[in-house]
Amino acid sequence: MLITAIRTLILYFFVITALRLMGKREIGQLQPFELVVILMISDLAAIPSEDVGIPLISGIIPMMVLVLMSISLSYLELKSEKARDILNGTPSILIERGRIVEHELVRNRLPLTDLVEELRMRSIPNIADVEFAILETNGQISVLPKSSKRPVTPEDLKLQPAYEGLPIVFIMDGILQESAFALSGKDRAWLDKQIKKHQLKGIEEVLFACLDSSDHLYLQGKERYTKKKQQA
């Protein structure tokens, strides 16, 4: 049993490394050839982990071949538009200027009920309000409402809102993020002062703290410490 556990751990870390080499993608964004590679890798990893009589290398080598093939195809996609079309296919227009393109639904074997459901999930109950609905190569449906049905933006109102950058995280679950000081221009004395303002003793009592682009600090203490102060 110990040998089986060790073999399983080795294969587990190898599969994780292989998937990281293939790049970061959400499951819903995988292209068809990437999904096939992942399914085959999982099957190849299961065989030697279940049977100790099969050498680990017999499972690792085919997995390495699949990973190298996936990386090569991904590189080929970057360099060749034709190769990208062959490997992934091309997007399909399902709705064009408020009209359903019926033959594209049939070609992609997509029920009309699924399309209507997708529109409802995007708060667009009326097909006539859609300028374009496009079935992307990863299976997701992109919906572009007509300009008269889109939410109003500051640009439409000729407004210039203040710049909003990414917030800088100082503390994450009681752990100080040292890089935040260089990014924000703040120092440890400033942070300690802010923590005391919230009646907390130190960093370990802070659940989350971040500074936004308006120089406003959001700080929340851990529940067990804030409850004690409320009861005191």
C-alpha positions in Angstrom: 0.0 0.0 0.0 2.9 2.4 0.8 4.4 1.7 -2.7 1.0 2.4 -4.3 0.6 5.7 -2.4 4.2 6.8 -3.3 3.6 6.0 -7.0 0.3 7.9 -7.0 1.9 10.9 -5.4 4.7 10.9 -8.1 2.1 10.7 -10.9 0.0 13.4 -9.3 2.8 15.9 -9.2 3.9 14.9 -12.7 0.4 15.5 -14.0 0.1 18.9 -12.2 3.5 19.9 -13.7 2.3 18.8 -17.2 -0.9 20.8 -17.0 1.1 23.9 -15.8 3.4 23.5 -18.8 0.3 23.5 -21.1 -0.7 26.9 -19.8 -3.4 28.4 -17.7 -6.9 27.8 -19.0 -10.3 27.4 -17.3 -12.1 24.2 -18.1 -14.8 26.1 -20.1 -12.1 27.8 -22.2 -10.3 24.6 -23.3 -10.0 24.1 -27.0 -11.0 20.6 -28.3 -7.4 19.3 -28.8 -6.5 20.5 -25.2 -9.4 18.7 -23.7 -8.5 15.5 -25.5 -4.9 15.8 -24.2 -6.1 16.3 -20.6 -8.5 13.2 -20.8 -5.7 11.0 -22.3 -3.2 12.2 -19.6 -5.7 11.3 -16.8 -6.2 7.8 -18.3 -2.4 7.2 -18.7 -1.8 8.3 -15.1 -4.5 6.0 -13.7 -3.0 2.8 -15.3 0.4 2.7 -13.5 -1.1 4.1 -10.2 -3.5 1.1 -10.1 -1.1 -1.6 -11.2 2.3 -1.7 -9.4 3.5 -4.2 -11.9 3.6 -1.5 -14.6 6.7 0.7 -14.4 6.1 4.4 -13.8 8.1 5.3 -16.8 5.5 3.4 -19.0 2.9 6.0 -18.0 5.2 9.0 -17.8 6.7 8.8 -21.3 3.3 8.8 -23.2 2.2 11.7 -21.0 5.4 13.6 -21.9 4.7 13.0 -25.6 1.2 14.4 -25.2 2.4 17.5 -23.3 5.1 18.2 -25.9 2.5 17.7 -28.7 0.1 20.1 -26.9 2.8 22.8 -26.5 3.8 22.4 -30.1 0.2 22.8 -31.3 -0.3 25.8 -29.1 2.8 27.4 -30.6 1.6 26.5 -34.1 -1.7 28.3 -33.3 0.2 31.5 -32.4 2.1 31.5 -35.6 -0.5 30.3 -38.1 -4.1 31.5 -38.5 -4.9 28.6 -40.8 -3.6 26.1 -38.3 -5.7 27.7 -35.6 -8.8 27.4 -37.8 -8.1 23.7 -38.5 -7.4 22.8 -34.8 -10.1 24.9 -33.1 -12.6 25.7 -35.9 -14.1 29.1 -36.5 -16.7 31.1 -34.5 -20.3 30.8 -35.7 -22.8 33.6 -35.8 -26.1 32.4 -34.2 -28.0 35.7 -34.1 -27.3 38.5 -36.6 -29.0 41.9 -36.2 -31.9 40.4 -34.2 -32.5 37.4 -36.4 -31.7 33.8 -35.6 -29.3 32.1 -38.1 -31.1 28.8 -38.2 -28.7 26.8 -40.3 -25.8 27.7 -37.8 -27.9 26.2 -35.0 -28.4 23.0 -37.0 -24.7 22.8 -38.0 -23.5 23.2 -34.4 -26.3 21.0 -33.1 -27.3 23.7 -30.6 -31.0 23.6 -29.5 -32.8 26.9 -29.7 -33.9 26.4 -26.1 -30.2 26.5 -25.0 -29.6 29.7 -27.0 -32.7 31.4 -25.4 -31.6 30.2 -21.9 -28.1 31.7 -22.5 -29.7 35.0 -23.4 -31.9 35.0 -20.3 -28.9 34.3 -18.1 -27.4 37.5 -19.5 -30.6 39.4 -18.7 -31.6 39.6 -22.4 -35.1 38.0 -22.7 -35.8 39.4 -26.1 -33.9 38.1 -29.2 -34.8 41.3 -31.1 -32.5 43.2 -28.6 -29.4 41.2 -29.8 -27.1 42.6 -32.4 -24.9 39.5 -32.6 -24.7 36.2 -30.7 -21.5 34.3 -31.5 -20.7 30.7 -30.6 -16.9 30.8 -29.9 -14.5 28.0 -30.6 -14.3 27.1 -26.9 -18.1 26.6 -26.7 -18.9 29.9 -25.0 -21.6 32.2 -26.5 -20.7 35.9 -26.8 -23.7 38.2 -26.8 -23.6 41.8 -28.1 -26.8 43.7 -27.4 -27.9 46.4 -29.8 -26.5 49.8 -29.0 -29.9 51.1 -27.8 -30.1 48.3 -25.3 -26.7 48.4 -23.8 -26.2 49.9 -20.3 -25.3 53.6 -20.2 -21.5 54.3 -19.8 -19.8 57.4 -18.5 -18.6 58.0 -22.1 -22.2 58.2 -23.2 -22.8 60.9 -20.6 -19.6 62.7 -21.5 -18.2 62.1 -18.0 -14.6 61.5 -17.0 -14.6 59.2 -14.0 -11.5 59.1 -11.8 -8.9 56.4 -12.5 -9.4 53.1 -10.8 -6.3 50.9 -10.6 -5.9 47.5 -8.9 -6.0 47.6 -5.1 -2.8 46.8 -3.3 -3.1 43.9 -0.8 -1.3 44.5 2.5 -2.6 41.6 4.6 -4.1 38.3 3.5 -5.5 36.1 6.3 -3.0 37.4 8.9 0.0 37.3 6.6 1.8 40.4 5.6 2.5 41.0 1.9 5.9 42.7 2.0 5.8 43.8 -1.7 2.8 46.1 -0.9 5.0 48.7 0.8 7.1 49.3 -2.3 4.0 49.4 -4.5 2.1 51.9 -2.3 4.9 54.0 -0.9 3.6 53.3 2.6 5.6 51.9 5.5 5.1 49.5 8.3 4.5 52.3 10.9 1.6 53.6 8.8 0.1 50.1 8.6 0.5 49.5 12.3 -1.3 52.8 12.9 -4.2 51.8 10.7 -4.5 48.4 12.5 -4.7 50.2 15.9 -7.4 52.5 14.5 -9.6 49.3 14.0 -8.8 48.3 17.6 -6.7 45.3 16.6 -3.4 44.4 18.2 -1.4 43.2 15.2 -1.2 41.8 11.7 -2.2 38.3 12.9 -5.7 39.6 13.9 -6.4 41.0 10.4 -8.3 38.9 7.9 -7.8 41.2 4.9 -6.4 44.7 4.2 -6.0 46.5 0.9 -5.5 50.0 -0.4 -7.4 51.3 -3.4 -6.3 53.9 -6.0 -8.1 56.6 -4.0 -5.8 55.9 -1.0 -8.7 54.4 0.9 -7.8 51.4 3.1 -10.2 48.5 3.5 -9.4 46.6 6.6 -11.3 43.7 8.2 -10.4 41.9 11.4 -10.7 38.1 11.9 -14.0 37.1 13.3 -12.7 35.6 16.5 -11.0 38.8 17.5 -13.8 41.2 16.5 -16.3 39.0 18.4 -14.2 39.2 21.6 -14.1 43.0 21.4 -17.9 43.2 20.8 -18.5 41.0 23.9 -16.1 42.9 26.1 
